[in-house]
Amino acid sequence: MTDTSFLAHLASWLLLSLLLSWCVAGCWRVANTQRVPFSPDVQVKLLFTLVWLPFACAAFSLIINELPPISRYLVGEHCHESHCGPHDLYIPTSSALGAGVLAFAIGLLCVTIVMMARQLYLNKRFHQLLQLASARSPANPCANFCNSASGPQAEMKQFYQRVDSQVPSAWCAGLLRPQIYVSQGLVEKLTDNQLNLVLLHEFNHVRQLDNIKLMCVRYFMILWPKRWRTAYRHAFINGLELRSDMFALHNAGHYASLDDLPLCVCQQAGEQGASSERRERLNRLLTQPQNTLMQYAVSYISVFVFGMILTLIAVAVGHPLMEFLLQ
């Protein structure tokens, strides 16, 4: 096996991930024009899977490159000095071009890590400031749902934090242990049924760890073209909001209806579409039967096949490309 450094393999993985990520971005832009009507849960899981799929395929392709008996069927025979025929990925970094590519890849990784660390720090500071500016609510409109539900939801005895603000708003903040916050103005404005729906909506964001998923999606797409990145993030956010709407409506009980759900409150920054369009989509989801199982099967079979294609491309194209760049 050729003696290659860990940093060279890391650089190869980052560059291949970047190339495959652009492939995913382009394919999604083409597929998005078809407007396939997935259920919100399938939409969220599918979009989240697609953003990390290139990184997994790039790693798998490097493993295949270290197995000449397999890679020989995907990579044409070529020589390195006196070494011809099937071989491991040949990654020397002695040339100026190889050192430059290696420095670029490692620098990109370091910048991404610094940006993520900064984001985590800002999120923590924001959460701390919210806790200082809020008070725990003496009553929990989710109590009926918590006491009657089974499974993980039955264990939720969380009181929401009430923020001293007259601006009607509700949101959840935090990553590993998110907390629900509701403004005083919203509590005074909404009825008990409406407030219960809002809290259930936000509770679904908490239980699904949607804040972490949003951060991951943001950094997995960090080098996508801005226009594509913005459209993808909007589609993902819309899916998150619709999924939480459906969760709230299904668990609020018979006394709550779609008309009680204040959609202008239950949304995140960057969500596309007017409230009337979102309400119409929710009404279709509630009234028309959804074959979610079939959607899951079709979408994940498609993702698996797409991942295999990406891996084959990474092996067939990535092997000579990495050897050329780092030679």
Summary of the structure (lengths in Angstrom):
residues: 327
radius of gyration: 24.2
end to end distance: 16.4
largest distance: 79.6
contacts: 991
relative contact order: 0.16
helix: 65%
strand: 6%
